[in-house]
Amino acid sequence: MKEQLLDLAKKRRSIYALGRNVDQTPDEIASLIKENIKWAPTPFNNQTTRAVILFGANHEKLWDIVAKRLKSEVPTEEAYQKTLNKINGFKAAFGTVMFYTDTDVVRRFENDFALYADNFADWSEQAQGNAQFAVWTSLAENGIGANLQHYNPLIDDEVREAFGIPAHWNLRAQLDFGSIEGPAGEKEFMDDADRFKVLK
């Protein structure tokens, strides 16, 4: 059996030690991200996933927003310094993809296909997973590390204002990426017997 995709999936790990020593240009990386999202499957081909791709000062601006917003959420200064160190690790990366769902499209399909109306919100989340996995794996294939963060909805309003995000785009995740400056941790797996059923 061919396992090329599986081999790539195994390369797609959460890399937290990221830098800016990438071989590709921002335009090349942006093109790769866009193509992966375009080809990721969505229900009814409704293409609900949106992305904002940040480089340079805009990338840093995002993580400054996160750091500032979390200041009021962390109970002590010591805890905040630990949080800030973590955020600065994301800021040290080369760029970030902010993944969004276009809720106007979700609502339109709920109206147009009433029989399936209760499913479109869930299906849009599945589409997000498809797009995020595709982008993350494709970056890994090109020697670029990444990790996925979820500071939404805490940062939604500030980010919307800072980057001119439409009100009907709903932030779902932030994927920061860059050169791999340290390996991923060991990956542990639960027992197959607790996870799978194979019926013949």
DRENTIVEX-289089 format. One line per 3 residues: number of its first residue (from 0); for each residue x, y, z of N, C-alpha, C. Coordinates in pm, whole numbers, plus 50000, padded with zeros to 5 digits. Layout:
! DRENTIVEX-289089
NUM) X,Y,Z,X,Y,Z,X,Y,Z ~ ...
! end
This chain:
! DRENTIVEX-289089
0) 50083,49881,50000,50000,50000,50000,50087,50125,50000 ~ 50042,50227,49930,50116,50354,49927,50087,50432,50054 ~ 50191,50492,50109,50175,50563,50237,50234,50703,50231
3) 50238,50762,50113,50297,50895,50100,50222,50998,50184 ~ 50089,50997,50177,50010,51091,50257,50028,51066,50405 ~ 50032,50938,50444,50053,50904,50585,50189,50954,50633
6) 50291,50939,50549,50424,50987,50587,50423,51139,50608 ~ 50350,51210,50522,50339,51355,50537,50263,51390,50664 ~ 50157,51314,50692,50078,51339,50813,50164,51322,50938
9) 50256,51228,50934,50345,51206,51048,50444,51320,51066 ~ 50473,51392,50957,50561,51509,50966,50489,51630,51024 ~ 50355,51629,51016,50275,51742,51064,50262,51732,51216
12) 50349,51802,51284,50352,51799,51429,50341,51940,51484 ~ 50310,51951,51612,50309,52081,51678,50453,52119,51711 ~ 50505,52216,51637,50640,52266,51657,50631,52401,51725
15) 50687,52412,51846,50678,52536,51922,50804,52621,51913 ~ 50917,52559,51879,51041,52635,51862,51050,52676,51716 ~ 50997,52794,51686,50988,52842,51548,51073,52967,51530
18) 51126,52982,51408,51205,53100,51375,51168,53154,51239 ~ 51255,53237,51185,51227,53306,51058,51325,53268,50948 ~ 51393,53155,50967,51494,53111,50870,51432,53020,50764
21) 51329,53067,50700,51262,52987,50598,51323,53014,50461 ~ 51313,52915,50373,51368,52928,50238,51271,52994,50142 ~ 51142,52992,50175,51041,53042,50085,51010,53189,50113
24) 50961,53258,50010,50918,53397,50026,50776,53401,50083 ~ 50736,53515,50138,50597,53528,50180,50496,53499,50069 ~ 50527,53545,49948,50434,53520,49836,50422,53370,49807
27) 50532,53297,49813,50529,53154,49788,50449,53082,49896 ~ 50469,53121,50022,50397,53057,50131,50249,53090,50124 ~ 50217,53216,50095,50077,53257,50084,50008,53179,49972
30) 50075,53161,49860,50018,53085,49749,49991,52940,49789 ~ 50085,52880,49861,50069,52743,49908,49948,52731,50001 ~ 49935,52825,50093,49823,52824,50187,49691,52839,50113
33) 49685,52933,50022,49561,52958,49948,49519,52835,49866 ~ 49613,52773,49799,49579,52657,49717,49529,52541,49802 ~ 49590,52520,49917,49545,52412,50005,49403,52436,50056
36) 49373,52560,50091,49237,52590,50137,49137,52575,50023 ~ 49174,52618,49904,49083,52608,49789,49048,52463,49757 ~ 49144,52372,49775,49123,52232,49739,49075,52146,49855
39) 49071,52200,49975,49018,52123,50089,48867,52107,50074 ~ 48815,51988,50102,48671,51965,50080,48582,52042,50177 ~ 48467,52085,50123,48364,52150,50205,48228,52091,50164
42) 48130,52088,50256,47999,52030,50223,47928,52113,50116 ~ 47871,52044,50017,47801,52110,49907,47894,52206,49832 ~ 48023,52188,49847,48123,52280,49792,48090,52425,49829
45) 48046,52446,49955,48003,52581,49992,48117,52674,50031 ~ 48238,52623,50045,48358,52706,50057,48345,52812,50166 ~ 48316,52766,50288,48293,52858,50400,48421,52907,50467
48) 48534,52843,50441,48658,52879,50509,48721,53004,50447 ~ 48763,53095,50534,48835,53215,50493,48968,53216,50567 ~ 49064,53290,50516,49194,53297,50583,49254,53436,50569
51) 49318,53480,50675,49397,53603,50675,49540,53560,50704 ~ 49630,53587,50611,49768,53540,50620,49857,53659,50655 ~ 49924,53650,50767,50000,53762,50822,50150,53736,50818
54) 50224,53836,50773,50370,53832,50775,50423,53961,50836 ~ 50549,53960,50874,50617,54081,50917,50548,54151,51033 ~ 50531,54284,51019,50474,54364,51127,50331,54323,51159
57) 50256,54278,51060,50118,54235,51086,50113,54107,51168 ~ 50204,54015,51139,50217,53894,51220,50248,53930,51366 ~ 50344,54018,51386,50381,54059,51521,50266,54132,51590
60) 50193,54211,51514,50080,54286,51569,49975,54192,51627 ~ 49948,54082,51558,49851,53986,51610,49891,53937,51748 ~ 50016,53896,51763,50059,53838,51890,50075,53943,52000
63) 50098,54068,51960,50093,54177,52058,49951,54196,52110 ~ 49853,54183,52020,49712,54192,52060,49678,54080,52158 ~ 49724,53959,52128,49699,53845,52216,49760,53870,52353
66) 49885,53915,52355,49954,53939,52482,49882,54045,52565 ~ 49841,54151,52501,49771,54258,52572,49637,54211,52625 ~ 49565,54135,52543,49431,54088,52584,49439,53990,52700
69) 49542,53908,52703,49554,53807,52809,49598,53866,52942 ~ 49649,53988,52940,49696,54053,53063,49585,54055,53168 ~ 49461,54082,53124,49349,54091,53218,49292,53956,53256
72) 49337,53850,53190,49283,53717,53215,49370,53633,53308 ~ 49495,53671,53324,49590,53593,53402,49597,53650,53544 ~ 49588,53564,53647,49567,53614,53784,49685,53685,53849
75) 49808,53648,53815,49924,53708,53881,50027,53753,53778 ~ 50116,53841,53819,50221,53888,53730,50315,53774,53692 ~ 50342,53685,53786,50428,53570,53756,50366,53481,53649
78) 50236,53457,53663,50166,53376,53564,50163,53446,53429 ~ 50147,53578,53432,50144,53653,53306,50279,53647,53235 ~ 50388,53651,53310,50520,53643,53247,50538,53509,53176
81) 50486,53402,53237,50492,53271,53170,50409,53272,53043 ~ 50291,53332,53051,50204,53344,52934,50272,53428,52826 ~ 50335,53538,52868,50402,53627,52773,50517,53556,52703
84) 50591,53474,52776,50699,53397,52714,50646,53305,52606 ~ 50531,53244,52633,50468,53156,52536,50425,53235,52412 ~ 50361,53349,52434,50316,53432,52322,50434,53483,52241
87) 50542,53520,52308,50661,53567,52235,50721,53457,52148 ~ 50701,53330,52188,50744,53220,52103,50666,53216,51973 ~ 50537,53243,51981,50454,53249,51860,50495,53370,51775
90) 50522,53480,51842,50561,53603,51773,50694,53587,51699 ~ 50782,53499,51751,50913,53477,51689,50905,53401,51558 ~ 50788,53346,51527,50770,53270,51404,50771,53363,51282
93) 50759,53305,51166,50768,53381,51040,50634,53443,51000 ~ 50526,53376,51036,50394,53426,50997,50284,53351,51069 ~ 50161,53392,51043,50044,53330,51103,49930,53326,51002
96) 49857,53216,51002,49730,53209,50929,49618,53218,51032 ~ 49528,53314,51014,49405,53318,51093,49295,53255,51010 ~ 49237,53148,51062,49130,53076,50992,48994,53128,51037
99) 48909,53158,50941,48775,53209,50968,48669,53125,50898 ~ 48547,53131,50951,48429,53077,50883,48339,53193,50843 ~ 48296,53192,50719,48203,53294,50671,48062,53253,50711
102) 48009,53316,50815,47879,53276,50869,47764,53314,50776 ~ 47785,53414,50689,47681,53447,50591,47656,53330,50497 ~ 47763,53264,50457,47749,53148,50367,47681,53034,50440
105) 47719,53011,50566,47655,52905,50645,47505,52931,50653 ~ 47466,53053,50684,47324,53084,50697,47251,53070,50563 ~ 47317,53109,50454,47254,53096,50323,47224,52951,50290
108) 47317,52864,50320,47294,52722,50293,47191,52663,50388 ~ 47184,52713,50509,47078,52669,50601,46941,52703,50544 ~ 46931,52819,50482,46803,52861,50423,46774,52787,50293
111) 46877,52769,50210,46856,52708,50078,46835,52558,50085 ~ 46888,52494,50187,46876,52348,50201,46821,52318,50340 ~ 46693,52352,50357,46629,52347,50489,46635,52207,50551
114) 46631,52103,50468,46635,51967,50519,46761,51941,50601 ~ 46870,52007,50563,47000,51987,50629,47041,52106,50716 ~ 46949,52196,50743,46982,52323,50808,47057,52303,50940
117) 47017,52202,51017,47080,52181,51148,47225,52134,51138 ~ 47268,52096,51019,47401,52037,51002,47508,52136,50955 ~ 47468,52248,50896,47568,52330,50827,47670,52394,50920
120) 47631,52427,51043,47729,52481,51137,47834,52376,51171 ~ 47789,52252,51198,47884,52144,51224,47971,52117,51102 ~ 47909,52117,50985,47985,52088,50864,48089,52197,50837
123) 48059,52321,50873,48158,52427,50853,48280,52404,50942 ~ 48257,52348,51063,48369,52314,51150,48452,52200,51092 ~ 48384,52103,51030,48457,51995,50964,48539,52050,50848
126) 48484,52146,50776,48557,52210,50667,48681,52281,50721 ~ 48666,52344,50839,48781,52407,50902,48891,52305,50930 ~ 48851,52191,50986,48950,52086,51014,49021,52041,50889
129) 48944,52023,50781,49005,51984,50654,49108,52087,50607 ~ 49069,52214,50611,49158,52320,50563,49281,52333,50650 ~ 49262,52329,50781,49375,52345,50872,49473,52229,50858
132) 49421,52108,50848,49509,51992,50831,49584,52001,50698 ~ 49515,52041,50592,49579,52050,50461,49692,52153,50463 ~ 49665,52270,50517,49767,52375,50521,49884,52332,50608
135) 49855,52282,50726,49959,52242,50821,50047,52133,50762 ~ 49987,52034,50698,50062,51924,50640,50146,51971,50522 ~ 50090,52059,50440,50164,52110,50326,50282,52195,50369
138) 50265,52273,50475,50379,52347,50530,50488,52251,50577 ~ 50446,52145,50647,50543,52047,50695,50618,51982,50579 ~ 50546,51954,50471,50610,51894,50354,50720,51985,50299
141) 50705,52115,50319,50801,52212,50268,50902,52256,50374 ~ 50910,52179,50483,51011,52205,50584,50978,52321,50677 ~ 50851,52358,50683,50807,52469,50767,50727,52413,50884
144) 50767,52447,51006,50697,52400,51124,50580,52491,51158 ~ 50488,52440,51240,50371,52519,51278,50309,52463,51406 ~ 50227,52546,51469,50142,52498,51578,50012,52576,51574
147) 49905,52513,51619,49770,52569,51607,49724,52620,51742 ~ 49677,52745,51744,49632,52809,51867,49486,52852,51853 ~ 49421,52873,51968,49279,52911,51970,49257,53019,52076
150) 49297,53140,52045,49274,53251,52137,49142,53323,52109 ~ 49069,53274,52011,48933,53318,51989,48845,53251,52096 ~ 48739,53314,52145,48687,53445,52102,48745,53564,52179
153) 48840,53541,52269,48893,53651,52350,48944,53767,52265 ~ 49009,53735,52154,49074,53839,52074,48990,53887,51956 ~ 48871,53832,51938,48795,53856,51815,48775,54004,51784
156) 48728,54080,51881,48696,54221,51855,48821,54302,51821 ~ 48927,54283,51898,49050,54359,51873,49109,54324,51736 ~ 49107,54196,51703,49163,54152,51575,49077,54203,51458
159) 48947,54198,51475,48857,54247,51370,48886,54394,51339 ~ 48904,54473,51444,48932,54616,51425,49071,54638,51367 ~ 49168,54565,51415,49307,54586,51374,49331,54552,51227
162) 49262,54448,51177,49291,54399,51043,49174,54415,50946 ~ 49070,54486,50987,48958,54511,50895,48883,54385,50856 ~ 48856,54299,50953,48789,54170,50926,48638,54192,50918
165) 48572,54138,50817,48426,54153,50807,48355,54095,50930 ~ 48245,54155,50969,48172,54113,51089,48119,53971,51077 ~ 48092,53925,50955,48035,53791,50936,48142,53683,50923
168) 48269,53718,50942,48375,53618,50949,48396,53583,51096 ~ 48392,53456,51127,48405,53408,51265,48540,53340,51283 ~ 48625,53395,51370,48759,53342,51390,48754,53206,51457
171) 48826,53108,51399,48825,52972,51450,48960,52925,51502 ~ 49072,52975,51447,49204,52926,51491,49314,53015,51435 ~ 49432,53005,51499,49549,53077,51452,49665,52978,51439
174) 49719,52966,51318,49830,52875,51291,49956,52958,51268 ~ 50046,52959,51367,50172,53030,51345,50274,52932,51289 ~ 50361,52983,51201,50453,52895,51128,50587,52963,51107
177) 50689,52878,51087,50823,52931,51063,50924,52819,51051 ~ 51050,52858,51056,51156,52757,51048,51156,52673,51175 ~ 51193,52548,51160,51193,52454,51273,51324,52469,51349
180) 51314,52525,51469,51432,52551,51550,51450,52449,51662 ~ 51356,52357,51674,51362,52251,51775,51259,52146,51740 ~ 51281,52021,51780,51191,51912,51740,51060,51914,51816
183) 50962,51844,51760,50836,51822,51830,50858,51726,51946 ~ 50768,51729,52043,50775,51634,52154,50732,51495,52110 ~ 50752,51400,52197,50709,51264,52168,50556,51259,52160
186) 50506,51183,52066,50362,51169,52050,50317,51036,52107 ~ 50222,51041,52199,50170,50920,52261,50033,50887,52203 ~ 50001,50759,52198,49874,50715,52142,49801,50627,52241
189) 49670,50644,52245,49588,50555,52325,49585,50417,52261 ~ 49540,50317,52335,49536,50181,52283,49436,50172,52168 ~ 49477,50103,52060,49390,50088,51943,49256,50024,51979
192) 49255,49935,52073,49133,49865,52110,49028,49959,52168 ~ 49074,50070,52226,48981,50167,52283,48937,50270,52180 ~ 48992,50262,52061,48972,50369,51963,48906,50321,51834
195) 48928,50196,51797,48883,50148,51668,48801,50020,51681 ~ 48708,50002,51588,48641,49875,51565,48657,49840,51419 ~ 48706,49724,51390,48719,49675,51254,48625,49556,51241
198) 48522,49571,51162,48419,49468,51147,48431,49406,51009 ~ 48446,49274,51004,48464,49206,50873,48346,49115,50843
! end
